[in-house]
Amino acid sequence: MEIFNRKGELRNIHRLRHWALQDVLKEKYHFNEKDAAEIADFLTPMLELNPEKRANAGGMTGHSFLNNAKGLEEIKLDIAVGARGGIEGWSSEVKKR
């Protein structure tokens, strides 16, 4: 099944509405303002389109969203929040090729 036409446009979606993640969480999934902001702040660095800039799990372990996460009470990594965290992932594998 072809997703894009010859012009590089989506074949079956003619009008795509771009939403900020926080707005999607509030409007579509009915999160309250505070929760939507916290979740979006946590997820956004990991959703960066450019793999070179994308945060990975190691770089997000210190995020305040995970402060009370069960099983992470004793885990404290000395990695800046949003950093690439030293855990190799997809972008590292691509570079090796």
N, CA, C and O atoms as CSV, one atom per row, in Angstrom:
chain,resi,resn,atom,element,x,y,z
A,1,MET,N,N,0.845,-1.186,0.000
A,1,MET,CA,C,0.000,0.000,0.000
A,1,MET,C,C,0.884,1.241,0.000
A,1,MET,O,O,1.784,1.370,0.830
A,2,GLU,N,N,0.630,2.135,-0.916
A,2,GLU,CA,C,1.374,3.383,-0.999
A,2,GLU,C,C,0.818,4.383,0.011
A,2,GLU,O,O,-0.395,4.584,0.086
A,3,ILE,N,N,1.691,5.003,0.776
A,3,ILE,CA,C,1.268,5.993,1.763
A,3,ILE,C,C,1.340,7.400,1.171
A,3,ILE,O,O,0.502,8.249,1.474
A,4,PHE,N,N,2.347,7.643,0.324
A,4,PHE,CA,C,2.548,8.957,-0.260
A,4,PHE,C,C,2.299,8.927,-1.765
A,4,PHE,O,O,2.523,7.907,-2.416
A,5,ASN,N,N,1.835,10.049,-2.314
A,5,ASN,CA,C,1.687,10.154,-3.764
A,5,ASN,C,C,3.012,10.601,-4.375
A,5,ASN,O,O,4.010,10.725,-3.664
A,6,ARG,N,N,3.031,10.844,-5.693
A,6,ARG,CA,C,4.270,11.226,-6.367
A,6,ARG,C,C,4.837,12.557,-5.892
A,6,ARG,O,O,6.037,12.801,-6.020
A,7,LYS,N,N,3.995,13.408,-5.354
A,7,LYS,CA,C,4.435,14.721,-4.861
A,7,LYS,C,C,4.971,14.652,-3.428
A,7,LYS,O,O,5.418,15.663,-2.885
A,8,GLY,N,N,4.929,13.480,-2.822
A,8,GLY,CA,C,5.388,13.320,-1.447
A,8,GLY,C,C,4.339,13.677,-0.414
A,8,GLY,O,O,4.652,13.815,0.769
A,9,GLU,N,N,3.095,13.828,-0.849
A,9,GLU,CA,C,1.997,14.159,0.060
A,9,GLU,C,C,1.328,12.871,0.533
A,9,GLU,O,O,1.344,11.859,-0.167
A,10,LEU,N,N,0.739,12.918,1.730
A,10,LEU,CA,C,-0.001,11.756,2.213
A,10,LEU,C,C,-1.153,11.458,1.265
A,10,LEU,O,O,-1.897,12.361,0.882
A,11,ARG,N,N,-1.296,10.214,0.894
A,11,ARG,CA,C,-2.278,9.824,-0.114
A,11,ARG,C,C,-3.721,9.986,0.364
A,11,ARG,O,O,-4.538,10.535,-0.375
A,12,ASN,N,N,-4.059,9.535,1.550
A,12,ASN,CA,C,-5.451,9.533,1.995
A,12,ASN,C,C,-5.769,10.558,3.077
A,12,ASN,O,O,-6.901,10.623,3.556
A,13,ILE,N,N,-4.800,11.340,3.457
A,13,ILE,CA,C,-5.032,12.385,4.451
A,13,ILE,C,C,-4.762,13.711,3.751
A,13,ILE,O,O,-3.618,14.040,3.433
A,14,HIS,N,N,-5.822,14.460,3.518
A,14,HIS,CA,C,-5.670,15.683,2.744
A,14,HIS,C,C,-5.476,16.913,3.614
A,14,HIS,O,O,-4.867,17.893,3.187
A,15,ARG,N,N,-5.983,16.862,4.810
A,15,ARG,CA,C,-5.847,18.009,5.706
A,15,ARG,C,C,-5.395,17.486,7.067
A,15,ARG,O,O,-6.203,16.966,7.837
A,16,LEU,N,N,-4.123,17.623,7.356
A,16,LEU,CA,C,-3.556,17.105,8.594
A,16,LEU,C,C,-3.419,18.241,9.593
A,16,LEU,O,O,-2.766,19.246,9.313
A,17,ARG,N,N,-4.017,18.086,10.727
A,17,ARG,CA,C,-3.958,19.103,11.772
A,17,ARG,C,C,-2.802,18.764,12.706
A,17,ARG,O,O,-2.764,17.682,13.291
A,18,HIS,N,N,-1.876,19.681,12.839
A,18,HIS,CA,C,-0.744,19.472,13.736
A,18,HIS,C,C,-1.119,19.946,15.136
A,18,HIS,O,O,-1.562,21.080,15.315
A,19,TRP,N,N,-0.942,19.084,16.119
A,19,TRP,CA,C,-1.239,19.407,17.508
A,19,TRP,C,C,0.028,19.283,18.324
A,19,TRP,O,O,0.870,18.423,18.065
A,20,ALA,N,N,0.155,20.140,19.302
A,20,ALA,CA,C,1.212,19.976,20.298
A,20,ALA,C,C,0.805,18.798,21.182
A,20,ALA,O,O,-0.384,18.587,21.423
A,21,LEU,N,N,1.762,18.047,21.656
A,21,LEU,CA,C,1.464,16.870,22.480
A,21,LEU,C,C,0.602,17.229,23.683
A,21,LEU,O,O,-0.352,16.518,24.000
A,22,GLN,N,N,0.932,18.321,24.350
A,22,GLN,CA,C,0.160,18.730,25.525
A,22,GLN,C,C,-1.307,18.971,25.159
A,22,GLN,O,O,-2.199,18.608,25.925
A,23,ASP,N,N,-1.563,19.574,24.008
A,23,ASP,CA,C,-2.941,19.814,23.571
A,23,ASP,C,C,-3.670,18.510,23.255
A,23,ASP,O,O,-4.854,18.370,23.561
A,24,VAL,N,N,-2.971,17.563,22.649
A,24,VAL,CA,C,-3.579,16.253,22.354
A,24,VAL,C,C,-3.981,15.573,23.665
A,24,VAL,O,O,-5.077,15.024,23.776
A,25,LEU,N,N,-3.095,15.614,24.645
A,25,LEU,CA,C,-3.386,14.970,25.929
A,25,LEU,C,C,-4.591,15.608,26.612
A,25,LEU,O,O,-5.403,14.916,27.226
A,26,LYS,N,N,-4.703,16.925,26.503
A,26,LYS,CA,C,-5.835,17.626,27.140
A,26,LYS,C,C,-7.128,17.428,26.360
A,26,LYS,O,O,-8.141,17.018,26.925
A,27,GLU,N,N,-7.094,17.718,25.065
A,27,GLU,CA,C,-8.325,17.743,24.279
A,27,GLU,C,C,-8.838,16.362,23.904
A,27,GLU,O,O,-10.040,16.109,23.981
A,28,LYS,N,N,-7.951,15.471,23.501
A,28,LYS,CA,C,-8.401,14.160,23.036
A,28,LYS,C,C,-8.511,13.147,24.176
A,28,LYS,O,O,-9.441,12.342,24.214
A,29,TYR,N,N,-7.553,13.194,25.103
A,29,TYR,CA,C,-7.510,12.185,26.165
A,29,TYR,C,C,-7.936,12.717,27.522
A,29,TYR,O,O,-7.881,11.987,28.512
A,30,HIS,N,N,-8.358,13.973,27.589
A,30,HIS,CA,C,-8.965,14.585,28.778
A,30,HIS,C,C,-8.069,14.605,30.010
A,30,HIS,O,O,-8.555,14.482,31.134
A,31,PHE,N,N,-6.757,14.759,29.805
A,31,PHE,CA,C,-5.852,14.962,30.925
A,31,PHE,C,C,-6.059,16.372,31.450
A,31,PHE,O,O,-6.413,17.274,30.690
A,32,ASN,N,N,-5.841,16.570,32.748
A,32,ASN,CA,C,-5.910,17.935,33.259
A,32,ASN,C,C,-4.643,18.686,32.837
A,32,ASN,O,O,-3.666,18.075,32.405
A,33,GLU,N,N,-4.671,20.000,32.964
A,33,GLU,CA,C,-3.580,20.860,32.481
A,33,GLU,C,C,-2.228,20.464,33.074
A,33,GLU,O,O,-1.236,20.379,32.350
A,34,LYS,N,N,-2.184,20.224,34.375
A,34,LYS,CA,C,-0.925,19.908,35.069
A,34,LYS,C,C,-0.355,18.577,34.580
A,34,LYS,O,O,0.826,18.492,34.244
A,35,ASP,N,N,-1.187,17.546,34.541
A,35,ASP,CA,C,-0.712,16.227,34.100
A,35,ASP,C,C,-0.270,16.250,32.642
A,35,ASP,O,O,0.753,15.660,32.294
A,36,ALA,N,N,-1.033,16.927,31.791
A,36,ALA,CA,C,-0.672,17.017,30.372
A,36,ALA,C,C,0.677,17.707,30.211
A,36,ALA,O,O,1.498,17.280,29.399
A,37,ALA,N,N,0.912,18.767,30.974
A,37,ALA,CA,C,2.185,19.492,30.879
A,37,ALA,C,C,3.343,18.612,31.342
A,37,ALA,O,O,4.396,18.592,30.704
A,38,GLU,N,N,3.159,17.879,32.455
A,38,GLU,CA,C,4.222,17.014,32.981
A,38,GLU,C,C,4.557,15.875,32.017
A,38,GLU,O,O,5.728,15.586,31.774
A,39,ILE,N,N,3.541,15.242,31.482
A,39,ILE,CA,C,3.764,14.118,30.572
A,39,ILE,C,C,4.408,14.597,29.266
A,39,ILE,O,O,5.333,13.964,28.758
A,40,ALA,N,N,3.921,15.703,28.733
A,40,ALA,CA,C,4.490,16.249,27.502
A,40,ALA,C,C,5.939,16.664,27.717
A,40,ALA,O,O,6.780,16.440,26.846
A,41,ASP,N,N,6.242,17.264,28.863
A,41,ASP,CA,C,7.616,17.672,29.163
A,41,ASP,C,C,8.539,16.460,29.242
A,41,ASP,O,O,9.704,16.539,28.852
A,42,PHE,N,N,8.025,15.344,29.742
A,42,PHE,CA,C,8.796,14.109,29.843
A,42,PHE,C,C,8.995,13.449,28.466
A,42,PHE,O,O,10.100,13.019,28.137
A,43,LEU,N,N,7.934,13.374,27.678
A,43,LEU,CA,C,8.000,12.641,26.409
A,43,LEU,C,C,8.646,13.413,25.258
A,43,LEU,O,O,9.285,12.810,24.395
A,44,THR,N,N,8.491,14.717,25.233
A,44,THR,CA,C,8.944,15.508,24.090
A,44,THR,C,C,10.414,15.320,23.731
A,44,THR,O,O,10.716,15.183,22.545
A,45,PRO,N,N,11.357,15.304,24.695
A,45,PRO,CA,C,12.759,15.092,24.299
A,45,PRO,C,C,13.009,13.735,23.643
A,45,PRO,O,O,13.945,13.594,22.856
A,46,MET,N,N,12.185,12.741,23.958
A,46,MET,CA,C,12.357,11.414,23.371
A,46,MET,C,C,11.665,11.287,22.017
A,46,MET,O,O,11.842,10.289,21.319
A,47,LEU,N,N,10.879,12.291,21.647
A,47,LEU,CA,C,10.173,12.284,20.372
A,47,LEU,C,C,10.816,13.213,19.348
A,47,LEU,O,O,10.254,13.444,18.277
A,48,GLU,N,N,11.976,13.738,19.670
A,48,GLU,CA,C,12.716,14.613,18.753
A,48,GLU,C,C,12.915,13.878,17.429
A,48,GLU,O,O,13.351,12.727,17.412
A,49,LEU,N,N,12.596,14.542,16.332
A,49,LEU,CA,C,12.721,13.905,15.019
A,49,LEU,C,C,14.159,13.566,14.656
A,49,LEU,O,O,14.420,12.506,14.087
A,50,ASN,N,N,15.079,14.438,14.974
A,50,ASN,CA,C,16.484,14.202,14.656
A,50,ASN,C,C,17.070,13.225,15.673
A,50,ASN,O,O,17.186,13.569,16.849
A,51,PRO,N,N,17.443,12.015,15.249
A,51,PRO,CA,C,17.957,11.014,16.191
A,51,PRO,C,C,19.214,11.473,16.930
A,51,PRO,O,O,19.485,11.010,18.038
A,52,GLU,N,N,19.973,12.373,16.330
A,52,GLU,CA,C,21.189,12.876,16.977
A,52,GLU,C,C,20.869,13.715,18.205
A,52,GLU,O,O,21.683,13.805,19.124
A,53,LYS,N,N,19.699,14.325,18.228
A,53,LYS,CA,C,19.298,15.203,19.333
A,53,LYS,C,C,18.326,14.528,20.288
A,53,LYS,O,O,18.034,15.066,21.356
A,54,ARG,N,N,17.825,13.363,19.920
A,54,ARG,CA,C,16.792,12.672,20.691
A,54,ARG,C,C,17.340,12.140,22.014
A,54,ARG,O,O,18.382,11.486,22.044
A,55,ALA,N,N,16.635,12.425,23.099
A,55,ALA,CA,C,17.006,11.883,24.409
A,55,ALA,C,C,16.642,10.406,24.452
A,55,ALA,O,O,15.679,9.977,23.817
A,56,ASN,N,N,17.416,9.633,25.204
A,56,ASN,CA,C,17.074,8.221,25.356
A,56,ASN,C,C,16.715,7.945,26.817
A,56,ASN,O,O,16.689,8.864,27.636
A,57,ALA,N,N,16.448,6.718,27.132
A,57,ALA,CA,C,15.991,6.361,28.473
A,57,ALA,C,C,16.991,6.769,29.548
A,57,ALA,O,O,16.595,7.252,30.608
A,58,GLY,N,N,18.276,6.579,29.287
A,58,GLY,CA,C,19.285,6.966,30.277
A,58,GLY,C,C,19.256,8.444,30.571
A,58,GLY,O,O,19.447,8.863,31.713
A,59,GLY,N,N,19.019,9.235,29.544
A,59,GLY,CA,C,18.975,10.677,29.709
A,59,GLY,C,C,17.694,11.177,30.336
A,59,GLY,O,O,17.598,12.354,30.685
A,60,MET,N,N,16.721,10.322,30.484
A,60,MET,CA,C,15.448,10.753,31.078
A,60,MET,C,C,15.228,10.191,32.477
A,60,MET,O,O,14.216,10.500,33.105
A,61,THR,N,N,16.149,9.373,32.981
A,61,THR,CA,C,15.954,8.771,34.306
A,61,THR,C,C,15.893,9.797,35.423
A,61,THR,O,O,15.279,9.536,36.457
A,62,GLY,N,N,16.512,10.958,35.244
A,62,GLY,CA,C,16.496,11.985,36.277
A,62,GLY,C,C,15.355,12.972,36.152
A,62,GLY,O,O,15.278,13.925,36.928
A,63,HIS,N,N,14.462,12.764,35.188
A,63,HIS,CA,C,13.348,13.695,34.988
A,63,HIS,C,C,12.397,13.639,36.184
A,63,HIS,O,O,12.160,12.573,36.752
A,64,SER,N,N,11.863,14.787,36.552
A,64,SER,CA,C,10.974,14.861,37.718
A,64,SER,C,C,9.724,14.001,37.559
A,64,SER,O,O,9.129,13.603,38.561
A,65,PHE,N,N,9.318,13.708,36.349
A,65,PHE,CA,C,8.144,12.864,36.127
A,65,PHE,C,C,8.340,11.475,36.741
A,65,PHE,O,O,7.369,10.828,37.134
A,66,LEU,N,N,9.587,11.017,36.824
A,66,LEU,CA,C,9.877,9.683,37.345
A,66,LEU,C,C,10.243,9.669,38.820
A,66,LEU,O,O,10.642,8.627,39.341
A,67,ASN,N,N,10.116,10.802,39.507
A,67,ASN,CA,C,10.527,10.882,40.917
A,67,ASN,C,C,9.917,9.806,41.795
A,67,ASN,O,O,10.612,9.250,42.646
A,68,ASN,N,N,8.664,9.500,41.621
A,68,ASN,CA,C,7.993,8.511,42.472
A,68,ASN,C,C,7.721,7.199,41.748
A,68,ASN,O,O,6.859,6.427,42.168
A,69,ALA,N,N,8.440,6.943,40.679
A,69,ALA,CA,C,8.207,5.724,39.904
A,69,ALA,C,C,8.693,4.502,40.672
A,69,ALA,O,O,9.830,4.457,41.140
A,70,LYS,N,N,7.822,3.524,40.791
A,70,LYS,CA,C,8.155,2.302,41.500
A,70,LYS,C,C,9.305,1.585,40.796
A,70,LYS,O,O,9.279,1.402,39.579
A,71,GLY,N,N,10.295,1.190,41.555
A,71,GLY,CA,C,11.444,0.484,41.020
A,71,GLY,C,C,12.619,1.395,40.688
A,71,GLY,O,O,13.730,0.916,40.464
A,72,LEU,N,N,12.384,2.699,40.655
A,72,LEU,CA,C,13.464,3.634,40.340
A,72,LEU,C,C,13.926,4.429,41.563
A,72,LEU,O,O,14.711,5.368,41.434
A,73,GLU,N,N,13.448,4.058,42.730
A,73,GLU,CA,C,13.779,4.811,43.940
A,73,GLU,C,C,15.287,4.874,44.193
A,73,GLU,O,O,15.798,5.907,44.627
A,74,GLU,N,N,15.987,3.802,43.931
A,74,GLU,CA,C,17.416,3.714,44.227
A,74,GLU,C,C,18.307,4.042,43.022
A,74,GLU,O,O,19.531,4.090,43.148
A,75,ILE,N,N,17.701,4.264,41.872
A,75,ILE,CA,C,18.490,4.489,40.657
A,75,ILE,C,C,18.669,5.981,40.429
A,75,ILE,O,O,17.707,6.702,40.166
A,76,LYS,N,N,19.899,6.427,40.533
A,76,LYS,CA,C,20.235,7.825,40.279
A,76,LYS,C,C,21.458,7.845,39.378
A,76,LYS,O,O,22.556,7.497,39.811
A,77,LEU,N,N,21.278,8.247,38.141
A,77,LEU,CA,C,22.382,8.341,37.201
A,77,LEU,C,C,22.859,9.786,37.147
A,77,LEU,O,O,22.057,10.713,37.256
A,78,ASP,N,N,24.133,9.974,36.982
A,78,ASP,CA,C,24.700,11.316,36.893
A,78,ASP,C,C,24.692,11.765,35.434
A,78,ASP,O,O,25.739,12.000,34.831
A,79,ILE,N,N,23.488,11.876,34.885
A,79,ILE,CA,C,23.302,12.253,33.484
A,79,ILE,C,C,22.299,13.397,33.439
A,79,ILE,O,O,21.257,13.340,34.093
A,80,ALA,N,N,22.608,14.425,32.676
A,80,ALA,CA,C,21.690,15.559,32.553
A,80,ALA,C,C,20.372,15.114,31.917
A,80,ALA,O,O,20.356,14.320,30.976
A,81,VAL,N,N,19.267,15.642,32.450
A,81,VAL,CA,C,17.958,15.318,31.899
A,81,VAL,C,C,17.900,15.766,30.442
A,81,VAL,O,O,18.251,16.899,30.110
A,82,GLY,N,N,17.460,14.872,29.597
A,82,GLY,CA,C,17.340,15.161,28.172
A,82,GLY,C,C,18.580,14.814,27.374
A,82,GLY,O,O,18.590,14.937,26.150
A,83,ALA,N,N,19.633,14.379,28.066
A,83,ALA,CA,C,20.869,14.015,27.375
A,83,ALA,C,C,20.685,12.676,26.682
A,83,ALA,O,O,19.665,12.007,26.842
A,84,ARG,N,N,21.673,12.309,25.928
A,84,ARG,CA,C,21.596,11.032,25.217
A,84,ARG,C,C,21.953,9.882,26.139
A,84,ARG,O,O,21.814,8.726,25.738
A,85,GLY,N,N,22.399,10.141,27.338
A,85,GLY,CA,C,22.447,9.163,28.398
A,85,GLY,C,C,23.420,8.011,28.336
A,85,GLY,O,O,23.424,7.201,29.263
A,86,GLY,N,N,24.220,7.880,27.346
A,86,GLY,CA,C,25.190,6.802,27.318
A,86,GLY,C,C,24.627,5.434,27.029
A,86,GLY,O,O,25.363,4.449,27.080
A,87,ILE,N,N,23.363,5.339,26.732
A,87,ILE,CA,C,22.757,4.066,26.362
A,87,ILE,C,C,22.615,4.092,24.850
A,87,ILE,O,O,21.847,4.883,24.302
A,88,GLU,N,N,23.359,3.224,24.181
A,88,GLU,CA,C,23.323,3.248,22.731
A,88,GLU,C,C,21.957,2.822,22.229
A,88,GLU,O,O,21.317,1.930,22.784
A,89,GLY,N,N,21.534,3.475,21.178
A,89,GLY,CA,C,20.232,3.167,20.591
A,89,GLY,C,C,20.297,3.264,19.088
A,89,GLY,O,O,21.357,3.090,18.487
A,90,TRP,N,N,19.183,3.538,18.493
A,90,TRP,CA,C,19.034,3.524,17.045
A,90,TRP,C,C,20.025,4.464,16.361
A,90,TRP,O,O,20.685,4.062,15.403
A,91,SER,N,N,20.143,5.714,16.834
A,91,SER,CA,C,21.025,6.657,16.126
A,91,SER,C,C,22.479,6.211,16.201
A,91,SER,O,O,23.242,6.462,15.269
A,92,SER,N,N,22.880,5.556,17.285
A,92,SER,CA,C,24.234,5.040,17.401
A,92,SER,C,C,24.458,3.904,16.417
A,92,SER,O,O,25.530,3.800,15.822
A,93,GLU,N,N,23.471,3.066,16.244
A,93,GLU,CA,C,23.579,1.943,15.317
A,93,GLU,C,C,23.688,2.438,13.876
A,93,GLU,O,O,24.439,1.876,13.079
A,94,VAL,N,N,22.945,3.481,13.549
A,94,VAL,CA,C,22.974,4.027,12.199
A,94,VAL,C,C,24.359,4.565,11.892
A,94,VAL,O,O,24.858,4.386,10.781
A,95,LYS,N,N,24.986,5.217,12.854
A,95,LYS,CA,C,26.323,5.774,12.655
A,95,LYS,C,C,27.359,4.690,12.374
A,95,LYS,O,O,28.322,4.935,11.648
A,96,LYS,N,N,27.181,3.510,12.932
A,96,LYS,CA,C,28.151,2.416,12.762
A,96,LYS,C,C,28.167,1.863,11.356
A,96,LYS,O,O,29.157,1.263,10.939
A,97,ARG,N,N,27.090,2.052,10.619
A,97,ARG,CA,C,26.982,1.470,9.270
A,97,ARG,C,C,27.845,2.193,8.278
A,97,ARG,O,O,27.870,1.831,7.102
